[in-house]
Amino acid sequence: MKIIEVDEELYQYIASHTQSIGESASDILRRLLNLSSLSISSAALEIAPVPEAKKTEPQKEETKKETAAQNDAATAKSAVQNHDLFANEANTPDLVLALLNDENFKQENKAVSRFLSILTALYQTNTTAFAAAISSETVQGRTRLYFAQDEKTLLEAGNHTKPKAIPNSPYWVITNNNSGRKMIMLEGVMREMGLPQDVIDDVKNAFVGA
């Protein structure tokens, strides 16, 4: 494989078309250009090298899921470190601030609705940074799974988790915790995404004080 350099704007365009965590730049470009895998030569260009999957012995279904989740988190984290996703214009908090000033949001009295709305705004702010943030150990924790790409994974991770889909995103989140814990989760995601402290404080005041 070859390595090429692209400017930040082009990289963000490619990253914004990611359909799943761990999808390589090559896969994204093939899809955008309508190229089949058979038409790509062995010297296909890559923005970053993607490790080849190692052959392993057959694993139990539970082990496969755990390994896949770990690989997704590692890929997302690597993408952030290699391309400085948290320090560019695509990570500005305009969407979050616009939500906080929205009259419908201000009048919403259900904590879970405000929680999901903020998560949607964070996802739309920077999809790749959001994916890396919710995969981090700081946000997910060591013993409990808070975010996943499907409802089933969260249901299997614990009893009475009450998973809900994050609107306009491919992710799900547990909602059976109190408002204080929800705010801790939001703060963790925002810090991992590198949002300014004043924006984090604004979200906290709007969420807790509502």
C-alpha positions as CSV (number, residue, x, y, z in Angstrom):
1,M,0.0,0.0,0.0
2,K,1.0,3.6,-0.6
3,I,0.7,6.6,1.8
4,I,-0.4,10.0,0.5
5,E,-0.7,13.3,2.3
6,V,-4.0,15.4,2.0
7,D,-4.9,18.8,3.4
8,E,-7.1,19.1,6.4
9,E,-10.2,20.1,4.5
10,L,-10.0,17.1,2.2
11,Y,-9.3,14.7,5.1
12,Q,-12.4,16.1,6.9
13,Y,-14.5,15.5,3.8
14,I,-13.4,11.9,3.6
15,A,-13.8,11.4,7.4
16,S,-17.3,12.8,7.3
17,H,-18.4,10.0,4.9
18,T,-17.4,7.3,7.4
19,Q,-20.2,4.8,7.7
20,S,-18.7,2.6,10.4
21,I,-15.9,2.8,13.0
22,G,-12.7,1.4,11.6
23,E,-13.6,2.0,8.0
24,S,-10.3,2.9,6.1
25,A,-9.8,5.9,3.9
26,S,-9.4,3.5,1.0
27,D,-12.8,1.9,1.6
28,I,-14.4,5.3,1.9
29,L,-12.9,6.6,-1.4
30,R,-13.8,3.4,-3.2
31,R,-17.4,3.9,-2.1
32,L,-17.4,7.6,-3.0
33,L,-15.9,6.9,-6.5
34,N,-18.1,3.8,-7.1
35,L,-15.1,1.6,-7.5
36,S,-15.4,-2.1,-6.8
37,S,-12.8,-3.9,-4.9
38,L,-11.9,-5.9,-7.9
39,S,-10.9,-2.8,-9.8
40,I,-8.3,-1.7,-7.3
41,S,-4.8,-2.9,-7.9
42,S,-2.5,-4.2,-5.1
43,A,-0.8,-0.8,-5.1
44,A,-4.0,1.0,-4.0
45,L,-3.4,4.4,-2.3
46,E,-4.0,4.7,1.4
47,I,-4.1,7.9,3.5
48,A,-2.9,5.8,6.4
49,P,-1.8,2.2,6.5
50,V,-4.4,-0.2,7.7
51,P,-3.0,-3.3,9.5
52,E,-4.0,-6.6,7.8
53,A,-6.2,-8.8,9.8
54,K,-4.3,-11.7,11.4
55,K,-5.5,-15.2,11.0
56,T,-6.7,-16.7,14.2
57,E,-8.3,-19.8,15.4
58,P,-12.1,-19.9,15.5
59,Q,-13.4,-17.9,18.5
60,K,-16.6,-17.9,20.5
61,E,-19.1,-15.3,19.4
62,E,-18.7,-13.3,22.7
63,T,-14.9,-13.1,22.1
64,K,-15.3,-12.0,18.5
65,K,-17.6,-9.2,19.6
66,E,-15.2,-8.0,22.3
67,T,-12.3,-8.1,19.9
68,A,-14.2,-6.2,17.3
69,A,-15.1,-3.5,19.8
70,Q,-11.5,-3.1,20.9
71,N,-10.3,-2.9,17.3
72,D,-12.9,-0.2,16.6
73,A,-11.8,1.9,19.6
74,A,-8.2,1.5,18.7
75,T,-8.8,2.5,15.1
76,A,-10.8,5.6,16.1
77,K,-8.2,6.6,18.6
78,S,-5.4,6.2,16.1
79,A,-7.2,8.3,13.5
80,V,-7.6,11.1,16.0
81,Q,-3.9,11.0,17.0
82,N,-2.6,10.9,13.4
83,H,-4.7,13.7,12.0
84,D,-5.3,16.1,14.9
85,L,-9.1,16.0,14.5
86,F,-9.7,17.9,17.7
87,A,-7.9,21.1,16.7
88,N,-9.6,22.2,13.6
89,E,-12.6,24.2,12.3
90,A,-14.7,21.0,11.9
91,N,-14.7,20.8,15.7
92,T,-16.2,24.2,16.4
93,P,-19.1,24.1,19.0
94,D,-21.5,26.2,16.9
95,L,-24.1,23.4,16.7
96,V,-24.0,22.8,20.4
97,L,-24.4,26.5,21.2
98,A,-27.2,26.8,18.7
99,L,-29.0,23.9,20.4
100,L,-28.7,25.5,23.8
101,N,-30.3,28.7,22.5
102,D,-33.1,26.8,20.8
103,E,-36.5,27.6,22.4
104,N,-37.7,24.0,22.0
105,F,-34.6,22.8,23.9
106,K,-35.1,25.4,26.6
107,Q,-38.7,24.3,27.2
108,E,-37.9,20.6,27.1
109,N,-38.5,19.3,30.7
110,K,-37.4,15.7,30.1
111,A,-33.8,15.1,31.0
112,V,-33.5,12.1,28.6
113,S,-34.7,14.2,25.7
114,R,-32.2,17.0,26.5
115,F,-29.5,14.3,26.9
116,L,-30.2,12.8,23.4
117,S,-30.4,16.2,21.8
118,I,-27.0,17.3,23.1
119,L,-25.4,14.0,22.0
120,T,-26.9,14.5,18.5
121,A,-25.4,18.0,18.3
122,L,-22.0,16.7,19.5
123,Y,-22.1,13.9,16.8
124,Q,-22.9,16.4,14.1
125,T,-20.1,18.7,15.3
126,N,-17.5,16.2,14.4
127,T,-18.6,12.6,13.6
128,T,-15.1,11.1,13.7
129,A,-14.1,12.9,17.0
130,F,-17.4,11.8,18.5
131,A,-16.8,8.2,17.5
132,A,-13.3,8.2,19.1
133,A,-14.7,10.0,22.2
134,I,-17.4,7.5,23.0
135,S,-15.0,4.6,22.4
136,S,-12.5,5.9,24.9
137,E,-12.1,4.2,28.3
138,T,-12.6,7.6,30.0
139,V,-16.2,7.7,28.7
140,Q,-17.1,4.0,28.5
141,G,-15.6,3.2,31.9
142,R,-14.0,-0.1,32.9
143,T,-16.9,-2.1,34.0
144,R,-20.0,-0.7,32.1
145,L,-20.8,-0.1,28.5
146,Y,-22.5,3.3,27.9
147,F,-22.4,3.6,24.1
148,A,-22.7,1.1,21.3
149,Q,-23.7,0.9,17.6
150,D,-26.8,-1.3,18.3
151,E,-29.4,-1.8,20.9
152,K,-28.6,-5.5,21.4
153,T,-25.0,-4.8,22.6
154,L,-26.2,-2.5,25.4
155,L,-29.0,-4.9,26.4
156,E,-26.4,-7.7,26.7
157,A,-24.1,-5.5,28.7
158,G,-26.4,-5.1,31.6
159,N,-29.9,-5.3,33.0
160,H,-32.4,-2.5,32.7
161,T,-30.1,-0.3,30.6
162,K,-33.0,1.3,28.6
163,P,-30.9,1.9,25.5
164,K,-32.1,4.6,23.1
165,A,-30.9,5.6,19.7
166,I,-29.1,8.9,19.4
167,P,-31.1,10.7,16.8
168,N,-29.5,11.2,13.4
169,S,-26.5,9.1,14.3
170,P,-25.6,5.4,14.1
171,Y,-25.1,5.1,17.9
172,W,-27.1,4.0,20.9
173,V,-26.7,5.1,24.6
174,I,-28.0,3.8,27.9
175,T,-30.6,6.0,29.6
176,N,-31.4,4.3,32.9
177,N,-29.1,6.6,34.9
178,N,-30.0,9.8,36.7
179,S,-29.4,13.3,35.4
180,G,-26.1,13.7,37.3
181,R,-24.6,10.6,35.6
182,K,-26.0,11.7,32.2
183,M,-24.1,15.0,32.7
184,I,-20.9,13.2,33.6
185,M,-21.2,11.2,30.4
186,L,-21.8,14.3,28.4
187,E,-18.9,16.1,30.0
188,G,-16.6,13.1,29.3
189,V,-17.6,13.1,25.6
190,M,-17.0,16.8,25.3
191,R,-13.6,16.7,27.0
192,E,-12.5,13.8,24.8
193,M,-13.6,15.8,21.7
194,G,-11.5,18.8,22.9
195,L,-14.4,21.3,23.3
196,P,-13.6,24.5,25.1
197,Q,-14.2,24.6,28.9
198,D,-16.7,27.5,28.5
199,V,-18.8,25.4,26.1
200,I,-18.7,22.5,28.6
201,D,-19.9,24.8,31.3
202,D,-22.7,26.2,29.2
203,V,-23.9,22.7,28.5
204,K,-23.7,21.8,32.1
205,N,-25.7,24.9,33.2
206,A,-28.3,24.3,30.5
207,F,-28.7,20.6,31.3
208,V,-28.6,20.6,35.1
209,G,-30.3,23.9,35.5
210,A,-33.2,23.1,33.1
